């Protein structure tokens, strides 16, 4: 017996709608344009969290609505 498409790890329409809402809100919270590198990182983080079992919409928003730290390299030794 073959598994249905929903049993093979494919997201259901209700899951896709939820992930889209979370993505949109996280992008707004982070001031990230939807097609930016920051938005791509939000999407990857969101999918990983959902795949790991975090499915609560509010928790997903909280877990994805922060800006990554920009690491600055120290300037060359200035004497």
N, CA, C and O atoms as a Tripos MOL2 file, in Angstrom:
@<TRIPOS>MOLECULE
protein
  316   315    79     0     0
PROTEIN
NO_CHARGES

@<TRIPOS>ATOM
      1 N           0.8510   -1.1840    0.0000 N.3       1 UNK1
      2 CA          0.0000    0.0000    0.0000 C.3       1 UNK1
      3 C           0.8930    1.2430    0.0000 C.2       1 UNK1
      4 O           1.7930    1.3580    0.8310 O.2       1 UNK1
      5 N           0.6500    2.1620   -0.9170 N.am      2 UNK2
      6 CA          1.4280    3.3910   -0.9870 C.3       2 UNK2
      7 C           0.8630    4.4260   -0.0310 C.2       2 UNK2
      8 O          -0.3330    4.4440    0.2580 O.2       2 UNK2
      9 N           1.7380    5.2800    0.4480 N.am      3 UNK3
     10 CA          1.3290    6.3550    1.3510 C.3       3 UNK3
     11 C           0.7450    7.5040    0.5430 C.2       3 UNK3
     12 O           1.1440    7.7550   -0.5940 O.2       3 UNK3
     13 N          -0.2050    8.1930    1.1550 N.am      4 UNK4
     14 CA         -0.7490    9.3800    0.4940 C.3       4 UNK4
     15 C           0.3060   10.4720    0.4920 C.2       4 UNK4
     16 O           1.2990   10.3850    1.2160 O.2       4 UNK4
     17 N           0.0970   11.4790   -0.3050 N.am      5 UNK5
     18 CA          1.0540   12.5860   -0.3830 C.3       5 UNK5
     19 C           1.2250   13.2690    0.9720 C.2       5 UNK5
     20 O           2.3090   13.7640    1.2800 O.2       5 UNK5
     21 N           0.1540   13.3010    1.7950 N.am      6 UNK6
     22 CA          0.2340   13.9470    3.1030 C.3       6 UNK6
     23 C           1.0370   13.1200    4.1030 C.2       6 UNK6
     24 O           1.5380   13.6630    5.0880 O.2       6 UNK6
     25 N           1.1650   11.8250    3.8660 N.am      7 UNK7
     26 CA          1.9270   10.9760    4.7760 C.3       7 UNK7
     27 C           3.4060   10.9120    4.4090 C.2       7 UNK7
     28 O           4.1890   10.2750    5.1130 O.2       7 UNK7
     29 N           3.7900   11.5530    3.3330 N.am      8 UNK8
     30 CA          5.1800   11.4940    2.8820 C.3       8 UNK8
     31 C           5.9610   12.7450    3.2260 C.2       8 UNK8
     32 O           6.9950   13.0020    2.6110 O.2       8 UNK8
     33 N           5.5060   13.5260    4.1820 N.am      9 UNK9
     34 CA          6.2570   14.6880    4.6130 C.3       9 UNK9
     35 C           5.9540   15.9560    3.8410 C.2       9 UNK9
     36 O           6.6080   16.9780    4.0510 O.2       9 UNK9
     37 N           4.9820   15.9100    2.9600 N.am     10 UNK10
     38 CA          4.5950   17.0950    2.2100 C.3      10 UNK10
     39 C           3.6820   17.9380    3.0950 C.2      10 UNK10
     40 O           2.8060   17.4050    3.7760 O.2      10 UNK10
     41 N           3.8840   19.2350    3.0840 N.am     11 UNK11
     42 CA          3.0720   20.1160    3.9160 C.3      11 UNK11
     43 C           1.6400   20.1860    3.4020 C.2      11 UNK11
     44 O           1.3920   20.2260    2.1970 O.2      11 UNK11
     45 N           0.7150   20.1990    4.3380 N.am     12 UNK12
     46 CA         -0.7010   20.3390    4.0050 C.3      12 UNK12
     47 C          -1.0000   21.8090    3.7370 C.2      12 UNK12
     48 O          -0.2640   22.6800    4.2010 O.2      12 UNK12
     49 N          -2.0660   22.1000    2.9980 N.am     13 UNK13
     50 CA         -2.4160   23.4940    2.7200 C.3      13 UNK13
     51 C          -2.5600   24.3410    3.9840 C.2      13 UNK13
     52 O          -2.1710   25.5080    3.9870 O.2      13 UNK13
     53 N          -3.1080   23.7770    5.0460 N.am     14 UNK14
     54 CA         -3.2530   24.5350    6.2890 C.3      14 UNK14
     55 C          -1.8780   24.8810    6.8740 C.2      14 UNK14
     56 O          -1.6990   25.9590    7.4400 O.2      14 UNK14
     57 N          -0.9100   23.9700    6.7380 N.am     15 UNK15
     58 CA          0.4500   24.2440    7.2140 C.3      15 UNK15
     59 C           1.1090   25.3310    6.3760 C.2      15 UNK15
     60 O           1.7650   26.2250    6.9110 O.2      15 UNK15
     61 N           0.9320   25.2520    5.0580 N.am     16 UNK16
     62 CA          1.5060   26.2670    4.1670 C.3      16 UNK16
     63 C           0.9430   27.6500    4.4660 C.2      16 UNK16
     64 O           1.6770   28.6380    4.4720 O.2      16 UNK16
     65 N          -0.3570   27.7160    4.7140 N.am     17 UNK17
     66 CA         -0.9790   29.0040    5.0320 C.3      17 UNK17
     67 C          -0.4140   29.5660    6.3350 C.2      17 UNK17
     68 O          -0.1450   30.7630    6.4340 O.2      17 UNK17
     69 N          -0.2370   28.7040    7.3310 N.am     18 UNK18
     70 CA          0.3200   29.1400    8.6110 C.3      18 UNK18
     71 C           1.7610   29.6220    8.4330 C.2      18 UNK18
     72 O           2.1340   30.6770    8.9460 O.2      18 UNK18
     73 N           2.5630   28.8520    7.7100 N.am     19 UNK19
     74 CA          3.9610   29.2360    7.4930 C.3      19 UNK19
     75 C           4.0570   30.5500    6.7230 C.2      19 UNK19
     76 O           4.9500   31.3540    6.9890 O.2      19 UNK19
     77 N           3.1590   30.7760    5.7840 N.am     20 UNK20
     78 CA          3.1580   32.0440    5.0450 C.3      20 UNK20
     79 C           2.8390   33.2050    5.9720 C.2      20 UNK20
     80 O           3.4800   34.2530    5.8980 O.2      20 UNK20
     81 N           1.8390   33.0240    6.8590 N.am     21 UNK21
     82 CA          1.4940   34.0900    7.8190 C.3      21 UNK21
     83 C           2.6720   34.3910    8.7360 C.2      21 UNK21
     84 O           2.9840   35.5550    8.9860 O.2      21 UNK21
     85 N           3.3240   33.3500    9.2350 N.am     22 UNK22
     86 CA          4.4660   33.5390   10.1280 C.3      22 UNK22
     87 C           5.6060   34.2230    9.3830 C.2      22 UNK22
     88 O           6.2200   35.1530    9.9060 O.2      22 UNK22
     89 N           5.8930   33.7710    8.1710 N.am     23 UNK23
     90 CA          6.9510   34.3760    7.3700 C.3      23 UNK23
     91 C           6.6760   35.8610    7.1420 C.2      23 UNK23
     92 O           7.5640   36.6960    7.3160 O.2      23 UNK23
     93 N           5.4480   36.1850    6.7530 N.am     24 UNK24
     94 CA          5.0950   37.5870    6.5050 C.3      24 UNK24
     95 C           5.2630   38.4320    7.7590 C.2      24 UNK24
     96 O           5.8040   39.5360    7.6950 O.2      24 UNK24
     97 N           4.8040   37.9230    8.9010 N.am     25 UNK25
     98 CA          4.9310   38.6840   10.1480 C.3      25 UNK25
     99 C           6.3870   38.8120   10.5770 C.2      25 UNK25
    100 O           6.8090   39.8800   11.0200 O.2      25 UNK25
    101 N           7.1530   37.7440   10.4500 N.am     26 UNK26
    102 CA          8.5670   37.8050   10.8140 C.3      26 UNK26
    103 C           9.3160   38.7970    9.9310 C.2      26 UNK26
    104 O          10.1740   39.5330   10.4190 O.2      26 UNK26
    105 N           9.0030   38.8250    8.6390 N.am     27 UNK27
    106 CA          9.6470   39.7970    7.7430 C.3      27 UNK27
    107 C           9.2950   41.2250    8.1570 C.2      27 UNK27
    108 O          10.1600   42.1000    8.1640 O.2      27 UNK27
    109 N           8.0260   41.4610    8.5010 N.am     28 UNK28
    110 CA          7.6360   42.7960    8.9710 C.3      28 UNK28
    111 C           8.3800   43.1520   10.2600 C.2      28 UNK28
    112 O           8.9100   44.2550   10.3900 O.2      28 UNK28
    113 N           8.4170   42.2230   11.2040 N.am     29 UNK29
    114 CA          9.0810   42.4800   12.4830 C.3      29 UNK29
    115 C          10.5700   42.7620   12.3180 C.2      29 UNK29
    116 O          11.1480   43.5520   13.0650 O.2      29 UNK29
    117 N          11.1790   42.1160   11.3460 N.am     30 UNK30
    118 CA         12.6160   42.2740   11.1100 C.3      30 UNK30
    119 C          12.9210   43.3200   10.0470 C.2      30 UNK30
    120 O          14.0840   43.5650    9.7250 O.2      30 UNK30
    121 N          11.8790   43.9360    9.5070 N.am     31 UNK31
    122 CA         12.0290   44.9060    8.4350 C.3      31 UNK31
    123 C          12.8310   44.3270    7.2680 C.2      31 UNK31
    124 O          13.7290   44.9710    6.7250 O.2      31 UNK31
    125 N          12.4780   43.0900    6.8990 N.am     32 UNK32
    126 CA         13.1580   42.3940    5.8030 C.3      32 UNK32
    127 C          12.2300   42.3340    4.6000 C.2      32 UNK32
    128 O          11.0670   41.9500    4.7230 O.2      32 UNK32
    129 N          12.7400   42.7100    3.4520 N.am     33 UNK33
    130 CA         11.9890   42.5710    2.2120 C.3      33 UNK33
    131 C          11.8380   41.0770    1.9160 C.2      33 UNK33
    132 O          12.7880   40.3190    2.1130 O.2      33 UNK33
    133 N          10.6710   40.6370    1.4480 N.am     34 UNK34
    134 CA         10.4370   39.2050    1.2410 C.3      34 UNK34
    135 C          11.4290   38.4980    0.3220 C.2      34 UNK34
    136 O          11.5950   37.2830    0.4290 O.2      34 UNK34
    137 N          12.0870   39.2170   -0.5700 N.am     35 UNK35
    138 CA         13.0460   38.5750   -1.4730 C.3      35 UNK35
    139 C          14.4970   38.8390   -1.0840 C.2      35 UNK35
    140 O          15.4020   38.6440   -1.8960 O.2      35 UNK35
    141 N          14.7260   39.2850    0.1560 N.am     36 UNK36
    142 CA         16.0810   39.6160    0.6110 C.3      36 UNK36
    143 C          16.7900   38.4010    1.2180 C.2      36 UNK36
    144 O          16.1730   37.3690    1.4800 O.2      36 UNK36
    145 N          18.0840   38.5490    1.4320 N.am     37 UNK37
    146 CA         18.8550   37.4920    2.0920 C.3      37 UNK37
    147 C          18.3520   37.2590    3.5200 C.2      37 UNK37
    148 O          18.3090   36.1190    3.9830 O.2      37 UNK37
    149 N          17.9720   38.3360    4.2180 N.am     38 UNK38
    150 CA         17.4380   38.1770    5.5730 C.3      38 UNK38
    151 C          16.1430   37.3730    5.5570 C.2      38 UNK38
    152 O          15.9260   36.5310    6.4290 O.2      38 UNK38
    153 N          15.2850   37.6240    4.5780 N.am     39 UNK39
    154 CA         14.0360   36.8730    4.4630 C.3      39 UNK39
    155 C          14.3120   35.4070    4.1580 C.2      39 UNK39
    156 O          13.6030   34.5230    4.6400 O.2      39 UNK39
    157 N          15.3270   35.1540    3.3700 N.am     40 UNK40
    158 CA         15.7070   33.7650    3.0700 C.3      40 UNK40
    159 C          16.1210   33.0570    4.3460 C.2      40 UNK40
    160 O          15.7510   31.9020    4.5600 O.2      40 UNK40
    161 N          16.8760   33.7260    5.1890 N.am     41 UNK41
    162 CA         17.2790   33.1350    6.4690 C.3      41 UNK41
    163 C          16.0710   32.8970    7.3640 C.2      41 UNK41
    164 O          16.0000   31.8770    8.0500 O.2      41 UNK41
    165 N          15.1290   33.8190    7.3640 N.am     42 UNK42
    166 CA         13.8960   33.6440    8.1330 C.3      42 UNK42
    167 C          13.1560   32.3970    7.6430 C.2      42 UNK42
    168 O          12.7080   31.5780    8.4460 O.2      42 UNK42
    169 N          13.0330   32.2620    6.3350 N.am     43 UNK43
    170 CA         12.3250   31.1150    5.7630 C.3      43 UNK43
    171 C          13.0090   29.8020    6.1190 C.2      43 UNK43
    172 O          12.3450   28.8320    6.4850 O.2      43 UNK43
    173 N          14.3250   29.7690    6.0120 N.am     44 UNK44
    174 CA         15.0580   28.5430    6.3490 C.3      44 UNK44
    175 C          14.8960   28.1920    7.8230 C.2      44 UNK44
    176 O          14.6880   27.0280    8.1680 O.2      44 UNK44
    177 N          14.9890   29.1920    8.6880 N.am     45 UNK45
    178 CA         14.8140   28.9750   10.1280 C.3      45 UNK45
    179 C          13.3970   28.4790   10.4110 C.2      45 UNK45
    180 O          13.2020   27.5500   11.1940 O.2      45 UNK45
    181 N          12.4220   29.0990    9.7740 N.am     46 UNK46
    182 CA         11.0220   28.7440    9.9660 C.3      46 UNK46
    183 C          10.7590   27.2920    9.5540 C.2      46 UNK46
    184 O          10.1230   26.5420   10.2940 O.2      46 UNK46
    185 N          11.2400   26.9040    8.3900 N.am     47 UNK47
    186 CA         11.0410   25.5350    7.9330 C.3      47 UNK47
    187 C          11.7430   24.5210    8.8330 C.2      47 UNK47
    188 O          11.2000   23.4500    9.1050 O.2      47 UNK47
    189 N          12.9380   24.8540    9.2910 N.am     48 UNK48
    190 CA         13.6660   23.9460   10.1810 C.3      48 UNK48
    191 C          12.9290   23.7730   11.5050 C.2      48 UNK48
    192 O          12.8130   22.6580   12.0150 O.2      48 UNK48
    193 N          12.4340   24.8750   12.0610 N.am     49 UNK49
    194 CA         11.6970   24.7920   13.3210 C.3      49 UNK49
    195 C          10.4190   23.9830   13.1500 C.2      49 UNK49
    196 O          10.0950   23.1470   13.9940 O.2      49 UNK49
    197 N           9.6990   24.2220   12.0780 N.am     50 UNK50
    198 CA          8.4620   23.4860   11.8280 C.3      50 UNK50
    199 C           8.7640   22.0020   11.6330 C.2      50 UNK50
    200 O           8.0580   21.1490   12.1690 O.2      50 UNK50
    201 N           9.7930   21.6990   10.8810 N.am     51 UNK51
    202 CA         10.1820   20.3120   10.6340 C.3      51 UNK51
    203 C          10.5970   19.6140   11.9290 C.2      51 UNK51
    204 O          10.4130   18.4060   12.0750 O.2      51 UNK51
    205 N          11.1610   20.3860   12.8730 N.am     52 UNK52
    206 CA         11.5880   19.8260   14.1630 C.3      52 UNK52
    207 C          10.4130   19.6370   15.1220 C.2      52 UNK52
    208 O          10.5790   19.0750   16.2050 O.2      52 UNK52
    209 N           9.2270   20.1040   14.7260 N.am     53 UNK53
    210 CA          8.0580   19.8720   15.5530 C.3      53 UNK53
    211 C           7.4430   21.0950   16.1920 C.2      53 UNK53
    212 O           6.4170   20.9840   16.8630 O.2      53 UNK53
    213 N           8.0400   22.2580   16.0060 N.am     54 UNK54
    214 CA          7.4590   23.4870   16.5470 C.3      54 UNK54
    215 C           6.3690   23.9420   15.5790 C.2      54 UNK54
    216 O           6.6630   24.4260   14.4860 O.2      54 UNK54
    217 N           5.1180   23.7840   15.9860 N.am     55 UNK55
    218 CA          4.0130   24.0770   15.0730 C.3      55 UNK55
    219 C           3.0990   25.1830   15.5650 C.2      55 UNK55
    220 O           2.2240   25.6280   14.8220 O.2      55 UNK55
    221 N           3.2770   25.6380   16.7950 N.am     56 UNK56
    222 CA          2.4470   26.7140   17.3250 C.3      56 UNK56
    223 C           2.7940   28.0230   16.6160 C.2      56 UNK56
    224 O           3.9570   28.4270   16.5760 O.2      56 UNK56
    225 N           1.7860   28.6760   16.0630 N.am     57 UNK57
    226 CA          2.0100   29.8730   15.2510 C.3      57 UNK57
    227 C           2.6820   30.9980   16.0410 C.2      57 UNK57
    228 O           3.6220   31.6210   15.5490 O.2      57 UNK57
    229 N           2.2120   31.2580   17.2470 N.am     58 UNK58
    230 CA          2.8020   32.3400   18.0510 C.3      58 UNK58
    231 C           4.2570   32.0450   18.4040 C.2      58 UNK58
    232 O           5.0980   32.9430   18.3780 O.2      58 UNK58
    233 N           4.5530   30.7900   18.7330 N.am     59 UNK59
    234 CA          5.9370   30.4320   19.0480 C.3      59 UNK59
    235 C           6.8300   30.5270   17.8190 C.2      59 UNK59
    236 O           7.9860   30.9370   17.9170 O.2      59 UNK59
    237 N           6.2960   30.1510   16.6670 N.am     60 UNK60
    238 CA          7.0760   30.2800   15.4320 C.3      60 UNK60
    239 C           7.3890   31.7420   15.1340 C.2      60 UNK60
    240 O           8.5040   32.0720   14.7310 O.2      60 UNK60
    241 N           6.4040   32.6170   15.3320 N.am     61 UNK61
    242 CA          6.6390   34.0520   15.1180 C.3      61 UNK61
    243 C           7.7290   34.5380   16.0540 C.2      61 UNK61
    244 O           8.6530   35.2320   15.6300 O.2      61 UNK61
    245 N           7.6260   34.1780   17.3280 N.am     62 UNK62
    246 CA          8.6240   34.6150   18.3090 C.3      62 UNK62
    247 C          10.0130   34.0840   17.9740 C.2      62 UNK62
    248 O          11.0110   34.7820   18.1540 O.2      62 UNK62
    249 N          10.0740   32.8620   17.4930 N.am     63 UNK63
    250 CA         11.3730   32.2390   17.2090 C.3      63 UNK63
    251 C          12.0120   32.7410   15.9240 C.2      63 UNK63
    252 O          13.2120   32.5530   15.7200 O.2      63 UNK63
    253 N          11.2390   33.3730   15.0600 N.am     64 UNK64
    254 CA         11.7970   33.8300   13.7820 C.3      64 UNK64
    255 C          11.8260   35.3430   13.6450 C.2      64 UNK64
    256 O          12.3250   35.8540   12.6430 O.2      64 UNK64
    257 N          11.3080   36.0680   14.6160 N.am     65 UNK65
    258 CA         11.2030   37.5300   14.5050 C.3      65 UNK65
    259 C          12.3460   38.2500   15.2070 C.2      65 UNK65
    260 O          12.1150   39.0970   16.0700 O.2      65 UNK65
    261 N          13.5350   37.9230   14.8500 N.am     66 UNK66
    262 CA         14.6760   38.6620   15.3710 C.3      66 UNK66
    263 C          15.6830   38.8400   14.2490 C.2      66 UNK66
    264 O          15.7750   38.0320   13.3240 O.2      66 UNK66
    265 N          16.4210   39.9080   14.3620 N.am     67 UNK67
    266 CA         17.4380   40.1730   13.3420 C.3      67 UNK67
    267 C          18.7250   39.4500   13.7090 C.2      67 UNK67
    268 O          19.1280   39.4640   14.8720 O.2      67 UNK67
    269 N          19.3740   38.8220   12.7450 N.am     68 UNK68
    270 CA         20.6630   38.2010   13.0290 C.3      68 UNK68
    271 C          21.6910   39.2690   13.3500 C.2      68 UNK68
    272 O          21.6660   40.3660   12.7910 O.2      68 UNK68
    273 N          22.5850   38.9370   14.2500 N.am     69 UNK69
    274 CA         23.6440   39.8790   14.6030 C.3      69 UNK69
    275 C          24.6070   40.0330   13.4360 C.2      69 UNK69
    276 O          25.0100   39.0530   12.8110 O.2      69 UNK69
    277 N          24.9570   41.2430   13.1620 N.am     70 UNK70
    278 CA         25.9670   41.5030   12.1440 C.3      70 UNK70
    279 C          27.3070   41.5980   12.8730 C.2      70 UNK70
    280 O          27.5030   42.4900   13.6980 O.2      70 UNK70
    281 N          28.1970   40.7120   12.5800 N.am     71 UNK71
    282 CA         29.4850   40.6740   13.2580 C.3      71 UNK71
    283 C          30.4370   41.6030   12.5360 C.2      71 UNK71
    284 O          30.6640   41.4910   11.3310 O.2      71 UNK71
    285 N          30.9790   42.5120   13.2990 N.am     72 UNK72
    286 CA         31.9450   43.4500   12.7160 C.3      72 UNK72
    287 C          33.3540   42.9540   13.0100 C.2      72 UNK72
    288 O          33.6550   42.4590   14.0960 O.2      72 UNK72
    289 N          34.1820   43.1010   12.0240 N.am     73 UNK73
    290 CA         35.5820   42.7500   12.2440 C.3      73 UNK73
    291 C          36.2980   43.9850   12.7640 C.2      73 UNK73
    292 O          36.0450   45.0920   12.2880 O.2      73 UNK73
    293 N          37.1790   43.8130   13.7230 N.am     74 UNK74
    294 CA         37.8770   44.9840   14.2620 C.3      74 UNK74
    295 C          38.7490   45.6320   13.1740 C.2      74 UNK74
    296 O          39.2990   44.9610   12.3010 O.2      74 UNK74
    297 N          38.8460   46.9270   13.2630 N.am     75 UNK75
    298 CA         39.6960   47.6440   12.3280 C.3      75 UNK75
    299 C          41.1530   47.2960   12.5670 C.2      75 UNK75
    300 O          41.5400   46.8880   13.6620 O.2      75 UNK75
    301 N          41.9330   47.4610   11.5530 N.am     76 UNK76
    302 CA         43.3680   47.2020   11.6880 C.3      76 UNK76
    303 C          43.9330   48.0360   12.8210 C.2      76 UNK76
    304 O          43.4170   49.1140   13.1170 O.2      76 UNK76
    305 N          44.9520   47.5650   13.4360 N.am     77 UNK77
    306 CA         45.5770   48.2350   14.5760 C.3      77 UNK77
    307 C          45.9120   49.6700   14.2020 C.2      77 UNK77
    308 O          46.7430   49.9130   13.3270 O.2      77 UNK77
    309 N          45.2670   50.6140   14.8610 N.am     78 UNK78
    310 CA         45.4810   52.0360   14.5540 C.3      78 UNK78
    311 C          46.2900   52.6670   15.6920 C.2      78 UNK78
    312 O          45.8120   52.7530   16.8220 O.2      78 UNK78
    313 N          47.4560   53.0850   15.4050 N.am     79 UNK79
    314 CA         48.3220   53.7380   16.4110 C.3      79 UNK79
    315 C          48.5210   55.1830   16.1000 C.2      79 UNK79
    316 O          49.2170   55.8820   16.8350 O.2      79 UNK79
@<TRIPOS>BOND
     1     1     2 1
     2     2     3 1
     3     3     4 2
     4     3     5 am
     5     5     6 1
     6     6     7 1
     7     7     8 2
     8     7     9 am
     9     9    10 1
    10    10    11 1
    11    11    12 2
    12    11    13 am
    13    13    14 1
    14    14    15 1
    15    15    16 2
    16    15    17 am
    17    17    18 1
    18    18    19 1
    19    19    20 2
    20    19    21 am
    21    21    22 1
    22    22    23 1
    23    23    24 2
    24    23    25 am
    25    25    26 1
    26    26    27 1
    27    27    28 2
    28    27    29 am
    29    29    30 1
    30    30    31 1
    31    31    32 2
    32    31    33 am
    33    33    34 1
    34    34    35 1
    35    35    36 2
    36    35    37 am
    37    37    38 1
    38    38    39 1
    39    39    40 2
    40    39    41 am
    41    41    42 1
    42    42    43 1
    43    43    44 2
    44    43    45 am
    45    45    46 1
    46    46    47 1
    47    47    48 2
    48    47    49 am
    49    49    50 1
    50    50    51 1
    51    51    52 2
    52    51    53 am
    53    53    54 1
    54    54    55 1
    55    55    56 2
    56    55    57 am
    57    57    58 1
    58    58    59 1
    59    59    60 2
    60    59    61 am
    61    61    62 1
    62    62    63 1
    63    63    64 2
    64    63    65 am
    65    65    66 1
    66    66    67 1
    67    67    68 2
    68    67    69 am
    69    69    70 1
    70    70    71 1
    71    71    72 2
    72    71    73 am
    73    73    74 1
    74    74    75 1
    75    75    76 2
    76    75    77 am
    77    77    78 1
    78    78    79 1
    79    79    80 2
    80    79    81 am
    81    81    82 1
    82    82    83 1
    83    83    84 2
    84    83    85 am
    85    85    86 1
    86    86    87 1
    87    87    88 2
    88    87    89 am
    89    89    90 1
    90    90    91 1
    91    91    92 2
    92    91    93 am
    93    93    94 1
    94    94    95 1
    95    95    96 2
    96    95    97 am
    97    97    98 1
    98    98    99 1
    99    99   100 2
   100    99   101 am
   101   101   102 1
   102   102   103 1
   103   103   104 2
   104   103   105 am
   105   105   106 1
   106   106   107 1
   107   107   108 2
   108   107   109 am
   109   109   110 1
   110   110   111 1
   111   111   112 2
   112   111   113 am
   113   113   114 1
   114   114   115 1
   115   115   116 2
   116   115   117 am
   117   117   118 1
   118   118   119 1
   119   119   120 2
   120   119   121 am
   121   121   122 1
   122   122   123 1
   123   123   124 2
   124   123   125 am
   125   125   126 1
   126   126   127 1
   127   127   128 2
   128   127   129 am
   129   129   130 1
   130   130   131 1
   131   131   132 2
   132   131   133 am
   133   133   134 1
   134   134   135 1
   135   135   136 2
   136   135   137 am
   137   137   138 1
   138   138   139 1
   139   139   140 2
   140   139   141 am
   141   141   142 1
   142   142   143 1
   143   143   144 2
   144   143   145 am
   145   145   146 1
   146   146   147 1
   147   147   148 2
   148   147   149 am
   149   149   150 1
   150   150   151 1
   151   151   152 2
   152   151   153 am
   153   153   154 1
   154   154   155 1
   155   155   156 2
   156   155   157 am
   157   157   158 1
   158   158   159 1
   159   159   160 2
   160   159   161 am
   161   161   162 1
   162   162   163 1
   163   163   164 2
   164   163   165 am
   165   165   166 1
   166   166   167 1
   167   167   168 2
   168   167   169 am
   169   169   170 1
   170   170   171 1
   171   171   172 2
   172   171   173 am
   173   173   174 1
   174   174   175 1
   175   175   176 2
   176   175   177 am
   177   177   178 1
   178   178   179 1
   179   179   180 2
   180   179   181 am
   181   181   182 1
   182   182   183 1
   183   183   184 2
   184   183   185 am
   185   185   186 1
   186   186   187 1
   187   187   188 2
   188   187   189 am
   189   189   190 1
   190   190   191 1
   191   191   192 2
   192   191   193 am
   193   193   194 1
   194   194   195 1
   195   195   196 2
   196   195   197 am
   197   197   198 1
   198   198   199 1
   199   199   200 2
   200   199   201 am
   201   201   202 1
   202   202   203 1
   203   203   204 2
   204   203   205 am
   205   205   206 1
   206   206   207 1
   207   207   208 2
   208   207   209 am
   209   209   210 1
   210   210   211 1
   211   211   212 2
   212   211   213 am
   213   213   214 1
   214   214   215 1
   215   215   216 2
   216   215   217 am
   217   217   218 1
   218   218   219 1
   219   219   220 2
   220   219   221 am
   221   221   222 1
   222   222   223 1
   223   223   224 2
   224   223   225 am
   225   225   226 1
   226   226   227 1
   227   227   228 2
   228   227   229 am
   229   229   230 1
   230   230   231 1
   231   231   232 2
   232   231   233 am
   233   233   234 1
   234   234   235 1
   235   235   236 2
   236   235   237 am
   237   237   238 1
   238   238   239 1
   239   239   240 2
   240   239   241 am
   241   241   242 1
   242   242   243 1
   243   243   244 2
   244   243   245 am
   245   245   246 1
   246   246   247 1
   247   247   248 2
   248   247   249 am
   249   249   250 1
   250   250   251 1
   251   251   252 2
   252   251   253 am
   253   253   254 1
   254   254   255 1
   255   255   256 2
   256   255   257 am
   257   257   258 1
   258   258   259 1
   259   259   260 2
   260   259   261 am
   261   261   262 1
   262   262   263 1
   263   263   264 2
   264   263   265 am
   265   265   266 1
   266   266   267 1
   267   267   268 2
   268   267   269 am
   269   269   270 1
   270   270   271 1
   271   271   272 2
   272   271   273 am
   273   273   274 1
   274   274   275 1
   275   275   276 2
   276   275   277 am
   277   277   278 1
   278   278   279 1
   279   279   280 2
   280   279   281 am
   281   281   282 1
   282   282   283 1
   283   283   284 2
   284   283   285 am
   285   285   286 1
   286   286   287 1
   287   287   288 2
   288   287   289 am
   289   289   290 1
   290   290   291 1
   291   291   292 2
   292   291   293 am
   293   293   294 1
   294   294   295 1
   295   295   296 2
   296   295   297 am
   297   297   298 1
   298   298   299 1
   299   299   300 2
   300   299   301 am
   301   301   302 1
   302   302   303 1
   303   303   304 2
   304   303   305 am
   305   305   306 1
   306   306   307 1
   307   307   308 2
   308   307   309 am
   309   309   310 1
   310   310   311 1
   311   311   312 2
   312   311   313 am
   313   313   314 1
   314   314   315 1
   315   315   316 2
@<TRIPOS>SUBSTRUCTURE
     1 UNK1         2 RESIDUE 1 A UNK
     2 UNK2         6 RESIDUE 1 A UNK
     3 UNK3        10 RESIDUE 1 A UNK
     4 UNK4        14 RESIDUE 1 A UNK
     5 UNK5        18 RESIDUE 1 A UNK
     6 UNK6        22 RESIDUE 1 A UNK
     7 UNK7        26 RESIDUE 1 A UNK
     8 UNK8        30 RESIDUE 1 A UNK
     9 UNK9        34 RESIDUE 1 A UNK
    10 UNK10       38 RESIDUE 1 A UNK
    11 UNK11       42 RESIDUE 1 A UNK
    12 UNK12       46 RESIDUE 1 A UNK
    13 UNK13       50 RESIDUE 1 A UNK
    14 UNK14       54 RESIDUE 1 A UNK
    15 UNK15       58 RESIDUE 1 A UNK
    16 UNK16       62 RESIDUE 1 A UNK
    17 UNK17       66 RESIDUE 1 A UNK
    18 UNK18       70 RESIDUE 1 A UNK
    19 UNK19       74 RESIDUE 1 A UNK
    20 UNK20       78 RESIDUE 1 A UNK
    21 UNK21       82 RESIDUE 1 A UNK
    22 UNK22       86 RESIDUE 1 A UNK
    23 UNK23       90 RESIDUE 1 A UNK
    24 UNK24       94 RESIDUE 1 A UNK
    25 UNK25       98 RESIDUE 1 A UNK
    26 UNK26      102 RESIDUE 1 A UNK
    27 UNK27      106 RESIDUE 1 A UNK
    28 UNK28      110 RESIDUE 1 A UNK
    29 UNK29      114 RESIDUE 1 A UNK
    30 UNK30      118 RESIDUE 1 A UNK
    31 UNK31      122 RESIDUE 1 A UNK
    32 UNK32      126 RESIDUE 1 A UNK
    33 UNK33      130 RESIDUE 1 A UNK
    34 UNK34      134 RESIDUE 1 A UNK
    35 UNK35      138 RESIDUE 1 A UNK
    36 UNK36      142 RESIDUE 1 A UNK
    37 UNK37      146 RESIDUE 1 A UNK
    38 UNK38      150 RESIDUE 1 A UNK
    39 UNK39      154 RESIDUE 1 A UNK
    40 UNK40      158 RESIDUE 1 A UNK
    41 UNK41      162 RESIDUE 1 A UNK
    42 UNK42      166 RESIDUE 1 A UNK
    43 UNK43      170 RESIDUE 1 A UNK
    44 UNK44      174 RESIDUE 1 A UNK
    45 UNK45      178 RESIDUE 1 A UNK
    46 UNK46      182 RESIDUE 1 A UNK
    47 UNK47      186 RESIDUE 1 A UNK
    48 UNK48      190 RESIDUE 1 A UNK
    49 UNK49      194 RESIDUE 1 A UNK
    50 UNK50      198 RESIDUE 1 A UNK
    51 UNK51      202 RESIDUE 1 A UNK
    52 UNK52      206 RESIDUE 1 A UNK
    53 UNK53      210 RESIDUE 1 A UNK
    54 UNK54      214 RESIDUE 1 A UNK
    55 UNK55      218 RESIDUE 1 A UNK
    56 UNK56      222 RESIDUE 1 A UNK
    57 UNK57      226 RESIDUE 1 A UNK
    58 UNK58      230 RESIDUE 1 A UNK
    59 UNK59      234 RESIDUE 1 A UNK
    60 UNK60      238 RESIDUE 1 A UNK
    61 UNK61      242 RESIDUE 1 A UNK
    62 UNK62      246 RESIDUE 1 A UNK
    63 UNK63      250 RESIDUE 1 A UNK
    64 UNK64      254 RESIDUE 1 A UNK
    65 UNK65      258 RESIDUE 1 A UNK
    66 UNK66      262 RESIDUE 1 A UNK
    67 UNK67      266 RESIDUE 1 A UNK
    68 UNK68      270 RESIDUE 1 A UNK
    69 UNK69      274 RESIDUE 1 A UNK
    70 UNK70      278 RESIDUE 1 A UNK
    71 UNK71      282 RESIDUE 1 A UNK
    72 UNK72      286 RESIDUE 1 A UNK
    73 UNK73      290 RESIDUE 1 A UNK
    74 UNK74      294 RESIDUE 1 A UNK
    75 UNK75      298 RESIDUE 1 A UNK
    76 UNK76      302 RESIDUE 1 A UNK
    77 UNK77      306 RESIDUE 1 A UNK
    78 UNK78      310 RESIDUE 1 A UNK
    79 UNK79      314 RESIDUE 1 A UNK
